[in-house]
Amino acid sequence: MEGKLRILFFGTPEFAVASLDMLIKNGYDVAGIVTAQDKPAGRGLELKFSAVKEYAMSKNLRVLQPENLKSEEFLNQMKELNPNLGIVVAFRKLPKEVWSFPELGTFNLHASLLPHYRGAAPINWAIINGEKESGVTTFFLDKEIDTGKIILRAKENITEEDNAGDLYERLMKDGADLMLKTVRAIETGNYTLEEQSSFVKPSEKIKLAPKIFKDDCKINWKKKAEDVYDFIRGLSPFPTAWTELKSEKETASLKI
């Protein structure tokens, strides 16, 4: 490729910070950061910055926090930054006007071996379902969520003792490494895209990873012991499995 990469980075939580830090440490030009808006938190309801914003401010990077990704204001800011590559790590869905703008495209880092575990909670669901293997995938964004052509994948084993927090930490590091490899591959043009369908058998059903809500975290004691164990560790340390202790006098919630 001719010219230098000029990156627009999209991300919000700690998971994304590892990848952003990897870019900065390797000398890449990060033109701007797009992250979630500040939110009230704690008893005092003071505005809390996202983990990505905290890091970006420490490195004097330009931070954008659009409420509407299709707004004329944000689209003009993006055009002003003029990125030629977009990178998404743990952020919300981007409209086509945004992901298609960079000349070299926009790729996403996802915490599963796509096409399995498309969705918001791939780490939790992999453990809940008793998987022995997970990983990270980079792919170019397309119209549908988590369905674009795959650039690179990296596998990570899951032990019977792992909980979601353990896997999160390892995939965060694996993801940063894979993200850097992906950037370098795009920089040199040395990569081959693969359809997600090439990673599943014709009769194989794709496993999904939808967002997890509080009611989804209630333990079903009628399930097998190993399934209950996987469910609890798949929700630990967050969002946390729960059950109820019932008696004639009281009902109480118990966090596991």
N, C-alpha and C positions, 0 to 999 in steps of 0.2 A: 504493500500500500504506500502511496505517496503522501507526505505530510505527516503532521503529528496528531495523535489522538487528543480530542477535547471532549471530556466526559461529563455527562449530566447524570448524577447519582440519585436514585429514589430509594428511600428506606426510612424506617422509624425506630424499631426496637434494638436492643443490644445485639441481637443476632446479625444485624446489618452493619454494626460498627466494626466488627472484625474485618469485613470485606472492604469497607471504606478505608480503614487503617492500612490494609495491605496495599491499596492503590497509592496512598500518600507516601508510605515508606519506600515504595518502588519508583517514586518520582513521576507518577502520572499527573497530567494536568486535569484536575477536577474543577470544571468551570463553575459548577454550582451544585447545591444539595437541595432536593425537594423532600420535605418531611411533613408529618402531621402537625396540625395546629396545636398550640399550647392548650392544656386542659387543667381546670381546677382540680386540686387533689389535697387530701389530708383534711384535718379538722378546720384549718383556717381557710381552706379552699383557695390556696395560693396557686397561681399558674405554674404548671410543671412542664418543663421542656422534654421533648423526646430524647432518648439516648443518642440518636444520630445528631440532633441539633446541639446537644451538649458537646459532643466530640467536634463537630464542625466549627463551633464558636472557638474552641480551644486551638484550632488550626487556622483561624481567620478565613474560613471558607464562606462564600456567599450562600445564604440560606433563604429558600423560598418556601412559604407555607400556604399555598392556595387552598381556599375552601372549595372552589370549583375548578377542576382541571381543564374545563372547556372554556373558561372565561377568557375574554379578549385580553385582559390584563396579564394573566399568566402566559398565554400563548405569545404575547409580545415580549414578555420577559425571557421566555425560552428562545425566541428568535434572536434576541439581543445577545444571549450567551452563545448562540450558534454552535451547539455541540455536534460532533459527528458520530458519537456513540452514546447510547443510553444504557444504564445498568440499573436493574431493579432487584432489591433484596428486601423481602418482607415489607411490601407496600400494598396499597389498594390497587384495584384494576385501573389501568390507564386507557383513556379513549384513543382511538386511532390517530386523531390529530396530533397526539403527543408521541406515541411509540413509533409512528412512521416518520417523524420529522428528521431524526439524525440520519445522515447519509449512509452510515454503516449499519443502521438498525438499532434496535433496543433488545437486549437479552435479559432474561430473568434467572436468578439462582433459586432453585426450589429444593426444599429439604426432604426429598424422596427420590427413588429411582423411577422416574416417569416412564411410562404413563400411569403406573400405580400411585395411588395416594395424591391425586389431584385435589386441591382444596386448601382450606385455611389451617388445618391441624394435622399435617402429615406425620409429625413426630409422635404425637399422642396416639393416633390410630394405629401406627405400625406396632407399637408395644401392646396396645389393647388387643390387637388381633394376634398376638403371639408370634410375630415375625422374628426370624433369626437373622435377617439382613435388611439394611436400609441403605441410605446413601444420599448423594446430592446430584443435581442435574442442572446444567445450563442449557437454555433454549431461547430461540428468538420468539418474541411476542407475536401473537396472531390474534384474530378476532375473538376466539373462544379462550376462556381461562385455562392456562396450563396445558395447551394442546399444540403449541408450536414445534417446529423442527428442532431436534436435539443437536446441540453442539458437542458437549462432553458430559460424561457421567463418572462418578467415583463411588465405590461401594464401602460400606461400613458394617461390621458385624454387630449384632445385638446379643448380649448375654442374658441369661435368666435372671441375673441380679440387677440388670440395668433398669432405671426408671426413666421417665421422660426427660428429667433434668440432666441425667448422665448423657443420654443420647444427644440432647440439645447442645451440650458443651462440645462434644466431639464433632458433630455436624457443622457447628459454627466455625470451627477451625478447618475442617475438610472443605467447607463451602468457600472460605476465603482463599484457600489454596487453589481450588478449582476455578474460582472466579478469575484469579490472576492468570492461570493457564489459558483460560478462555480469551481474556483480553490480549494476551500475547499471540494467540492463534489468529485472532481477528486482525491484529496489527500487521502480521506477516502474510495474512491470507492463506495460512496453512491449516485448513480445517475442511471437514466434509460433513455436511448436514445429513441427519437421518430422520426419517419419519418415525413418530412414536409407535406406530403399529408394528414396526420391525422388531420391537422388544417384547411382544406378546404373541402367544400362540393363537391361531384362529378361533379356537373354542374357549380361550381363557377369558374370564370375566375381569374387567378392570376394577380394582378396589379404589374407593374414594375416601376423602378425608374432610368431611364437612366441618364447619365451625361447631364447637362444643359449647353448649349452654348449661346452666346450673342443673336443670332437670335431667340432663343427659348423664350427670355424674352420680346419680343415685345407684347404689349397689343392689344388684339383683341376686339375692342369696340362693335362688333356685338353680342358678347356673353351677357348673362343675367348679371344684375348688381351684383348678389351674386357671380357669377363665376369670374367676373373681380376682385371683392374684394378679393376672395380667392387666385387668381393668384398673385395679388400685395403683399399680406401678405406672401404668400408662397415663394416669392423671396426677402423678406426683412429680414435683411438688406443687404443680399448678395445672389445672384449676382445682384439684383436690376431689377425691371420691368422698361420698358421704352416705350415711344411713340414718335410720331413726330407731331410738329405743323407746318402746311403747309400754306403758303400764296403765292401770286404771286411773292413776292420778296425774300422769304427766307424759308429755312427748318431748323428746330432746334430740337435737341433731348432734351427731358425733363425726368429727373429721378424722379421717384415716391418714 
